[in-house]
Amino acid sequence: MSGRSGGLEKARAKMLDAGVDPVAIETFAHYYRLLEHGETGMIPESSIEPVDMESLADVEVSEEVAADAIGKTVAIKLNGGLGTSMGMERAKSLLCVRRGLSFLDIIARQALHLRQQYDVRLPLLFMNSFRTSSDTLDALGRYEDLAVDGLPLDFLQNKEPKLLTSDLTPVSWPKDPDLEWCPPGHGDLYTALRGTGLLDRLIEQGYRYVFVSNSDNLGAVPDPRVAGWFASTGAPFAIEAVRRTASDRKGGHFARRKADGRIVLRETAQTLPEDQAALADLDRHRFTSTNNLWFDLHAMKAVLDGREGILGLPLIRNVKHVDPADPGSPEVVQIETAMGAAIEVFDGARLIEVGRDRFIPVKTTNDLLVLRSDVYEIGADFALTQVAADVPYVDLDADHYKVVGEFDKRFPEGAPSLAKATALKVEGDWTFGHGVQVVGAVELDAKSAQRVPAGEVLSGSDD
């Protein structure tokens, strides 16, 4: 047996020992073999062409169709992230957005409101990781009527060993054995749904459609109109797309594969160095994924059953250090897949362009400041409405604002008003008083700690 296959056997044994689901182990083995044969998951520019799509704004959906579709829909939130890039060690969705409400509070209230409005079951399920499950369930405990009979509030994504880049054996890190494991990317959603028996249970209970989105995107409401559009297409799978902007240059995009005409989702990690310019060309590749996706439960079950539980999503080979905080720690490969990449597995999959109001992700404290400001209004239905003419570009000094604890200290009275701002760039250590307003494009720069007094109006150029 070659040393490399020995690596797979060691990884299998480690996963079995940790009680990982057998189908998740087989799925891991499938990707391990691809990795072993030098598969990189790259999608060359020469193999794809730009894609166009219809827009939700132009689609007619009757009230009846919308109400019927949302009545058969289940909402799933991806909630495995810890917000480590913002210095958090708990579920990122526990972050306060405003008025004492966290992401989780707003998501729960959005769902409860829709249930009442349309008189539907609309179950809300969270795909948690081992690290986010108990915190999340504790926080949701106050919503006694959130769980739907016969269904759990959460299910766990799987875990897999990180592999040494040198020989693809599972890494050993006694200093912190937790760091020897990683999640298999959100493409694990389908494996986890099947492995936990949830896929079959949802079908048995009469649900037909699943809406999946990230818990850090409060724009991703399970919207009856989009549900109605999806139901009326009869498509097995669909993704909501938005026009790319300058801030999406480095992100993934949709394209059509020349070989078979299927829609593909190309992530940055799947783009060759020589194709980076084409990736960044917003006129060529105009649409990015919101990670809001829809699938038909019957179609998903049929494809998974036909493939013995392995959807066969494209591999993403992610090279990192075993301890991300220690560049001297061994280099490892994390085998990942993206859930949106399932679009290429389904014949007849669709894309639809939606407005930016359905895509408000929070990846950094820059995004969090915008969300906490008056750029958005939270309505009685707990949906976010953009009330400002523009979403301002915010760039806060990472030395002082990157970590949530430090960021909060500098906005003790809440976020400044950004409704009339186009940009806010902060260099140095500034603390903001109560009721500060930012108008136009403002830059602050200081060598020592400074304070913006309460009620101050900071105005800059409008270009």
N, C-alpha and C positions, 0 to 999 in steps of 0.2 A: 504493500500500500504506500503510495507516495505521501510525503510529508504533508502535502496540501490537502489530500482527501482526509488525512489524519486530522487536519484542522476542522473539517466538517464534523467528523465523528466526535471530536472533543466538544465542539459547540452544541451538537445534538444532546450529548450526555449532560452538559451544563444546563441546557434548557429543560430537559426532562426532570432533572434533579430539582429545578426551581418550580416545577409544576406548570410549565407553559403548555398551552393548548396544543394537541398533536397537529392540527391543521396549520397552526402558526409555525410549528417546527418544520413542517413540509414546505411551507411557503418560504421560510428562511433558507431551506436547503436549495430550493429552486433558484433563488437569487445568488446564493453562495456559488453554485456551479457556473452561473453566468459570469460572476466576478473572477472565478478561477480560470475561465477561458478568455479572460482579457476584455470582457464586455465593459464598456465605460458608460453606456447609456447616452452617448453623445448623439445629437440630431444635427447633421450638417445643414447649412443654409441651402446647399445645392439640392437637398432632398425634399424641400418644402416650398410652398408658395403662400402668399398672403390669403386671408380668408375674410369674407364679408358676411353679414348676418342681418336679420330683421331687428327692429327696435320695438321695445315694449310700448313706447309712446304711440306707435302706429297700429297697435294690435287692438282689435275689438274683442272684449270679453264681457259677456252678459252677466248680470248679477247672479242669475240662477246657476250658470256654469261655475262661477267663482265660488259660490256658497257650497255647491255640491263637491267641488274638488277639495276645498279646505276641510270639509267633513270627512274626507278619506285620507287626510295627510297626517304624518308624524313629523315632528321637528326634532332634529338631533343637533346638539352643539358640541363642537370639538373643544374640550376643556382640559387638555393634558398639560398645557404650558404653565411654567412656574414664574415667568416674568424675570428670569435670572439676569437678562440684559439690563433690567432696571433695578437690579440689586434686591430682588424679592426672593424669598424662599418658600412662598406659598402660591396657591393658584392665582394667576394673574387676574382672573375674573373677580377676585375679592377686592380689588382696588376700588376706592370710592370715586364715583363719577361726579356726583353733586347731590346736595340736600341729604347727605348721609346715605345715598343709594349707591350700591356697587353695581358692576356689570351684571352680576347674578340677579340682584334685585330687579333691575330693569328688564332683563330677559324673562324672568318669571312673570312679571306684571304685564309685559307685552302679550305673553301667551294667555294669561288669565283673562285679559281684556278681550282678546279675539274669541276665546271660548264663549264668553258671555254674549258678545255682539252677534256671533253666528250660530249660537247654540250647538256647538260641536265639541267633540272629545279632545281633539288636538293634543295628543300626548307630547310632553317635552322630556327628552332623554339627553343625558350628558355623557359623552365618551371621555372618561377621566383616565389619568395615569395613576400608577400606584401612589404617586406623591400628591395628587390633587383630590382624591376621592373623599377622604374623611372631612377635610376642611369644607369642601363644596357641599356635602350632605348636611353638615352642621349648619352652614349658612342658609340652606334652603329649608331648614326645619321649621322656620316661622310661617311657611306657606303650606298649611295643613292640607289644602285641597289641590296641591300641585300634582301629586302622583295620581296616575290614572289606574283604575282597578286592573289587576292582572299584569301590570308592567312595572319594572323598577324605575327609579329616577336616574340611575346611572348604570353603565357597564364599563369594564376596564379594557383599555387598549393593551396589546401584548407587549412583551419586552424581548430583546434579543441581545446576545453578547457583542460587544465591540471587538473588532478583529485587528491584530497587529498588521500594519501594512507590510512588514518584512516577510511574514510567512502565512498570513491569514489564519493564525490560531487565535483562540479567545484570549484577550489580554487579562493579565492578573494584576490587581492593584490593591494589595492588602491594606494600604493606608486608608482607603475608602472604597470597600468592595461594591458599594452602590454604583460607583462610577464605571464599573466593568460592564454595565448594562445601558442600553439606550432604547427608546421607542423606535419602531420600524417606519416612522413617518406616518402621515395621516392616511396613506393608502391602506393602512392596516384596518381602517374602519370596516371594510367589507369582510375581512377575515374574522374580526372580533364579533361582528353582528351574527355571522354564521356560527362561529364557535360557541357563543353563549346561548344559542338557540333562539335568539331574539328575532332573527329574520323569519323563521317559521311561525313564531308566536304572533308577530304583527300581521302576517297573512291570515292566520287562523281567526284573528279578531276583526277581520274585515277591512284592514287598512290597505291602501293601494299605492300611495305616493309617500316618498320621504324627501324632506327638505333638510339639507345639511349646511351648516355655516360655522364660522369661527366665533367663539364666545367673546373675542375682543372686537367684534364688528357689530355695533349696536344698530347699524342700518339694516342688518339682515333679519328683518321681521318676516315670519312665514306668511307672506302676502297673498290673500285670496285671489287677487287678479293674476299674479304670476302662476299660482297653482292652477287656475282656470286655463291659462294659456298652455301650460304643460300638459294638462289632461286632454285638451282639445287637439294637440298635435299627435297624440298617440305614440310619441317618442318614448324609447326605453330610458333615455338619459339626457340631461340637459345641464348647461352651465350658464349662469348669468355673467355677462362680460361688461366691462366699461372701457371707454376710450382711454388710451394711455396718455398720461401727461408727463411732464419733465421728471416728476418724482417717481415715475414707473420705469424710467429708462433701463434700470438694472434688473427689473423684474421679469417674470415669465410672460409669454404671450401665446395666443392661438395661431395656428397655421393649418394648411391642408397638406397632407403627405402626397407627393406626386405619384408614388408607386401604386396606391390603392384608393386615393381620394378621401381617406378617413381624416377627420379633424384630429389634430394632436395639440397637446399643451407642452410647449418647450420652456423648461425652467432655465435659469441662468447656469445652474450646475450642469446642464446638458448641452451647453453652447461652447463650441471650440473657440480657442483664443482668436483665430483669424475671422471668426464670424461675429465677434463682439460688436463691431460697428453696425452690422445689419440688425442685431438684437436691439441696439439703441435707436434705430431709425424709426421714429414714431409715425412717419408717413407710410413706411412700408408695412410694418406690423402694428396695426392701429389699436388692437384690442388686448386687454389683459384680463385675467380671471379675478373675480371677486371672491372666489372660493365659496360662493353660494351655489350649491348644486341640487338637482332634483333627479330622483330615479324612481322607476316603477318597480315595486317589490317583486312582482311576478317575473319580470324580465331579469332582474338581478339574481333571483333564485335559480332560474333556468340556466343562466350562464355559469354561475358558480357550481351548480350540480354537474353541468356538462364538463367542467374542468377540474372536478374533484376538489373544489374549494379554493383553487389557485387561479385568481383572475388574470395573472400574467401581466401586471402593469410594468411599464418600462422602469428599469433599474436607475436609481440615483446613487452614485458612489460618492459619499461625503467623507472627505478626509479631515480629521480633527486630531486634537491631542486628548489622551484619555482623561486628563484633568484639564478642562478648557481654560482654567485659570492659571495653569502652569505650563508655559511653552516648552519647558525642559522635559515634560513627561512624554512617554512613548507616543508615536504617531499611530493613529488607528483609523480603520475604515468603518463607517457606519453605513449599513445597507438600508436605503430608504426608498419609499415610493410616495407619489403624490396622489391623493384621492381623485383630483380632477383629471389625471391622466387616464382614468377609466373611460373617458369620452372616446378613446380610440378603440376600445374593446367592443363597443356597441354599434351595430349597424343602424343607421337612421338616427344617430344622436344629433342633438340640436344645440345651437347657441342663440342667445337673445341679448341684445344690448339693453342695459338698464341705466338709469341715472346714477350719478355719484351718491345720491342720498341712500343707496343700498350698499354703499361701500365706504365705511368710515372706520378703517382698522386703526388700532392703537398699538404701535410697535415700540414707540419711544416716549419719553416724557414730553417731547415737542408736540406729539399727537395728543397726549393727555391734556396739555394746557389748552389746546384748541377745544377739546371736548368739554372741559370744565368751564370754558368761557361762554359768552353770549352769542357765539357764532351759530350755535344750535339751540333750539327750544325743545323741551321735552313736553309733549302734549298729554292730555288726559288718557290717551291710549298708550302712553309711554313710548311712542315712536319718536324718533328725532327728526326735526324739520330744520333745514338750514334757513336761518332768517337773515344772515348777512349776505351781501351781494357776492362776496368772494370768501373762500376758505383761505385765510392768510398763511403765508409761508413762515414757519417758526423755526428758529435755529438758536437753541440755548447752549451756552458754554458747557461742554460735557464734564469739565473739571468740577463744576458746582451743581449741575442740574440733572446729570444722567441717572443718578440713583434716586428712587422715589422719596426716601427719607430726607435727603438733602434738598430735593426739589420742593417738598412740602414746607420745609423751614423757610424757604425764600418767598413763599406765597401764603403767609399765615392767615391772611384775611380773604383768601380765595383768589381766583384768576382775575387778571385785569379785563376790562372790556376790550374785545378784539373785533366787534361787529363792524367797525369802520376801518380796520387795519388791512393792509395788503401784505405787510411783512414785519416781523419782529426778530431782530438779531441781537443777542445779548452776549457780549464778551466780558469776562470778569464776574465778580460776585455782587449781584444786585438783589436786594430784598424789596418786595413791592408792598406798599401800604394799601389801605382799603380804598376801593373805588377808583383805581387808576384806569385811565382810558388811553388806548393806543389808536392813533389816527394816521392812515397812510402807511408809508414804509419807514420804520424806526430802527435806528441802530444805537445800542448803548455800549460803551466801552469804558472800562475802569481798571486801574492797576491795583486798587485796594477796595475793600468792602464798601459798598455804597447803598443808599436807601432812596427809593422813589417815594416821595411823600404822598400821604393819602390825598385822594381827589385830584392828583396831578393829571394834566392832559399832555401826553407825549405825542407831538405831531412831527411827521417827517415828510419826505417828498412823496408825491403820488405816482411817480413814474414806475 
